[in-house]
Amino acid sequence: MQRIDFTEFQRIDLRVGTIVRAEKFAKTKKPAYKIWVDLGALGIKKSSAQITFHYQPEDLLGRQVLCVCNFAPKQIADFMSEVLVTGFDDGNGQIVLASVDKTVPNGSKLH
């Protein structure tokens, strides 16, 4: 494992947000959803997420997720992904969303 120092970690802007919209993303090579996340003062940001195995779009609404907010936007097909919604491999190559166990204000930073 490569080690980093704390100042490098502090450069990553990790924030929690609430999913306010989710829909199937038909134009991707791998199954994905278009996700809109309310990040409080940062506004509503878009993300493309390959989380179709464990989640249906309607089940995502209202769920708080952990997002990397300071990556450069990335064009995916006809959709601009502005944040990275994070998750963990379930051991079978499918993603389980990273979240919080209690509701916190949208846009809260990870410390």
Secondary structure, 3 states (H helix, E strand, C coil): CCCCCHHHHHCCCEEEEEEEEEEECCCCCCCCEEEEEECHHHCEEEEEECCCCCCCHHHHCCCEEEEECCCCCEEECCEEECCEECEEECCCCCEEECCCCCCCCCCCECC
